Amino acid sequence: MSRTSIDYDADVIVVGAGPAGATTAYHLARTGLDVLLLEKTAFPREKVCGDGLTPRAVKQLVKMGIDTSTEAGWLRNHGLRIYGGGMRLELPWPDLAEFPSYGLVRKRTDFDEVLARQAEKAGVRLHERTAVTGPVHDERTGRIIGVTVKPAKAHDPKAGKAAAKAQPDDAAEARPDEITYRAPLVIAADGNSSRLSVAVGLRRREDRPMGVAVRTYFTSPRHDDDWLESWLELWDGKPGQSNLLPGYGWVFGMGDGTSNVGLGLLNTSTGFQNADYRALLKAWLSGMPEEWGFVDDHQVGPVRGAALPMGFNRQPHYARGLMLVGDAGGMVNPFNGEGIAYAMESGELAADIVAQALARPAGSSRERVLASYPRALKDRYGGYYTLGRLFVKAIGNPQIMKLATRHGLPHPVLMRFTIKLLANLTDPRGGDAMDRVINAMCKVTPAA
Ligand SMILES: Cc1cc2nc3c(=O)[nH]c(=O)nc-3n(C[C@H](O)[C@H](O)[C@H](O)COP(=O)(O)OP(=O)(O)OC[C@H]3O[C@@H](n4cnc5c(N)ncnc54)[C@H](O)[C@@H]3O)c2cc1C
C-alpha cells in the first residue's frame, strides 16, 4: 500500500467488532489490506438481541467461510411460525437460488465472537477493550485520518494481549491517557448510537422509523423448536378490547435448554413513547400455556432492551474519510426488525468499494470510488426501505393492524407473498411471479 507523508498505522481502521465491523474487517483483510479492528468490550460479551438469523444472514456466514452445521453449535430453522387472528401458520423460508433455505439461531455472546475470530484468522488485527474516543482530522483538509482510543490499562490483569501490544503512534491530538491510530479510511461500525458518527456531525434522522425491543431468556421445553415463532397481536390493554400495537413478540428456541423471548414496537404508534416494555412482555406471556415455562421461576437473566435504527436513519453513509456500516448507518429492515444480515451485507459492500478505492492514489480519483458507496446502498435497499417506511406508518394505525392480522392471515398465497416481502427474500433473476412483483415494486419506489 502506498503511503503518503502521514505515517499510517493501518490501511483501514474499523471501529466496533459487532457483525458489521467483523464482516467489513474480514472482507477487507481478504483483499490483502492491513486492517485494525477496535472493540471497546472483550469477547465473549453479551449483546441484547433476538439471536435469530434469516437465510440472508446465513448467506453472509457462508461467504465468510463459517461452518453453519449443527455440529458447530448452530440451531437450524425451517421458517416462520406466525400466531395471530386466532390462527397458527407455518411458512417455510422460500426456496430460492439466491439464498439458502434455512435460518439459524445462535446466542450473540457466541455469534459475535465467532465472526470476530474469523476476521482475525483472515489477518485482521483485533484490539479488544479498546474504546474509540473520537475522530482525528487532517488539519488542512478536515478529512478523518484516524481515531483516538482509550486502550485497556497496561496493569489491568484482564487486559487482552492485543490491547497490551498496542503501540502509540503520535499522541499530539490525544489526551494524556489516549493514543492515536491513523489510517486513510475509518469505518464506523459502532452500532446504533455511533458516537463516532455523531462526533463528525452525522446525527440520527428523526423522519425515519425507530423500533425498541426487549428480550430475556427462559428455560423451556420448547428450547429446540426448529421454527422462528412470531406473535402478531400485542395489545396495549385487555386483549381484544384495546388497541393492537405495531410490532410483534417472538419466541426463538436456542437449543441449549432456553428460549429467547422478546418483543419489539415501532415508533409509529401513539402509545410508543410511554410504553412499559416489561409490563407488555409480562402481559403477553401470561396468555401462554404454563408448561412452556415462560414464567418468573424459569426466567434466566434480566429483561434487557435496545433501539432498532431503521431505513437509513443516519446519512450520508460516506463523507470525508468516514464510512458507516450496519446499525451505525441505520440499516435495520423496517419490515421485520432484522439487523444482522444488513450489518453483514453493508460490511461486505463497503469492503469491496474500499479495496477498489485504496488501490487508487489518494485524491479525487479515490474519493470518487468511496462516494459510490451511499449510491450503491440506495440502489440495493433504497426502494425496499421506502416501502418499509410506508408499511411501518400504516401499521401504526391500530385499525390497519387489525385488518391485516384478521384478514391477511387466512390467505395462504398472500402469506407466502408476505414472508418474501417482510424478510426481503426473493430471487433477483428468474424468480417466481411473487419475486417479480416485489422486485418491481422496490425498483419503481424511490430511494431516500
Ligand atoms: C432486543 C433486540 C432484538 C434483536 N433481534 C434481532 C434478531 O433476532 N435478528 C437480527 O438480525 N437482528 C436483531 N436485532 C438487531 C441487531 O441486534 C442489530 O441490527 C445488529 O447487532 C447490528 O450490528 P452492528 O455490528 O451494526 O452493531 P452492534 O452489534 O451494536 O455492534 C457494535 C459494536 O461496536 C462496539 N463499540 C461501540 N462503541 C465503540 C467505541 N467507541 N469503540 C470501540 N467499539 C465500540 C460495541 O461494543 C459493539 O461490539 C435485535 C435488536 C434488539 C435491540
The ligand as a Gaussian input file, in Angstrom:
#p B3LYP/6-31G(d) Opt

LIG

0 1
 C      -33.902000      -6.737000      21.511000
 C      -33.334000      -6.818000      20.122000
 C      -33.542000      -7.956000      19.369000
 C      -32.987000      -8.065000      18.085000
 N      -33.165000      -9.234000      17.419000
 C      -32.587000      -9.414000      16.212000
 C      -32.666000     -10.667000      15.554000
 O      -33.224000     -11.644000      16.089000
 N      -32.087000     -10.799000      14.326000
 C      -31.439000      -9.755000      13.719000
 O      -30.942000      -9.904000      12.595000
 N      -31.321000      -8.554000      14.350000
 C      -31.859000      -8.359000      15.584000
 N      -31.693000      -7.165000      16.246000
 C      -30.885000      -6.100000      15.596000
 C      -29.385000      -6.420000      15.701000
 O      -29.057000      -6.692000      17.048000
 C      -28.519000      -5.266000      15.185000
 O      -29.039000      -4.798000      13.968000
 C      -27.060000      -5.706000      14.986000
 O      -26.462000      -6.023000      16.202000
 C      -26.258000      -4.602000      14.291000
 O      -24.893000      -4.968000      14.213000
 P      -23.740000      -3.841000      14.222000
 O      -22.466000      -4.576000      14.090000
 O      -24.078000      -2.777000      13.257000
 O      -23.856000      -3.159000      15.663000
 P      -23.627000      -3.799000      17.091000
 O      -24.000000      -5.215000      17.113000
 O      -24.299000      -2.878000      18.046000
 O      -22.056000      -3.732000      17.317000
 C      -21.391000      -2.512000      17.590000
 C      -20.043000      -2.851000      18.245000
 O      -19.298000      -1.652000      18.397000
 C      -18.702000      -1.630000      19.674000
 N      -18.474000      -0.229000      20.010000
 C      -19.403000       0.727000      20.264000
 N      -18.794000       1.906000      20.531000
 C      -17.474000       1.673000      20.433000
 C      -16.326000       2.503000      20.616000
 N      -16.453000       3.802000      20.932000
 N      -15.086000       1.973000      20.472000
 C      -14.941000       0.655000      20.129000
 N      -16.001000      -0.188000      19.967000
 C      -17.241000       0.331000      20.106000
 C      -19.734000      -2.327000      20.563000
 O      -19.146000      -2.788000      21.765000
 C      -20.207000      -3.446000      19.648000
 O      -19.386000      -4.580000      19.756000
 C      -32.238000      -7.007000      17.526000
 C      -32.028000      -5.837000      18.277000
 C      -32.572000      -5.752000      19.559000
 C      -32.325000      -4.488000      20.350000

